[in-house]
Amino acid sequence: MIRQAGAKQPVWDLPTRLVHWTLAALIAFSWWSAEYRHTGWHIWSGCAILTLLIFRLLWGFAGSSTARFANFVRGPRAIADYWRGTWTGIGHNPLGALSVLALLAVTAVQVGLGVIAQDEDGIFMGPLAQLVSSDTSDKARDIHELWFYVLLGFIALHLAAVAFYRVVRGKRLIVPMVTGRTPLDPGVQPMRRGKWWAALLCLAVALGITRWVIAGAPPFGP
């Protein structure tokens, strides 16, 4: 199939875009709910973020070509090629891949601390707080509050990178993450779409695991 020069081609699938923007909105909401002491909403927001993280992990193995970790997590040689300007491809570039992994990991740590934390009065607690001692839960809360600044730092670096590509390299990264399409260099193949049923299965598994966590992670079997 011959593509028209300059025509926009698929680069990001809908599930990846929904996770990206929903995660950004939930992190902002989590900050707001914690800042104004809506602790119940804060806990539910954290559970929603947990669902997104699990889904994104699963989609990284079963999703479209640009969403799969195997296609965008690359080694030092690819990073060197990118610095020399010889790397070609779509989706996350080799450096962008490291940023994505770091953001997901930092967010996962924040959620992990939150699910075992309790507030200062012991009234509100994460769904897994009963699995650890009260002292551990209090320490998790303190680290959870401090770790948010680490998360903010990575978000700031991410936004700075987006601005750098727009101003210095003339590449728009936000618009393709909204529309899912962008012009591609000659010879570069567009995204290979994932299966809709795979997305639904990943979502069902993510919701099931989150529901299990909310229930206090009860053991399986009798």
Secondary structure, 3 states (H helix, E strand, C coil): CCCCCCCEEECCCHHHHHHHHHHHHHHHHHHHHHHCCCHHHHHHHHHHHHHHHHHHHHHHHHCCCCCCHHHHCCCHHHHHHHHHCCCCCCCCCHHHHHHHHHHHHHHHHHHHHHHCCECCCCCCECCCHHHCCHHHHHHHHHHHHHHHHHHHHHHHHHHHHHHHHHHCCCCCCHHHHHHCEEECCCCCCCCCCCCHHHHHHHHHHHHHHHHHHHCCCCCCCC
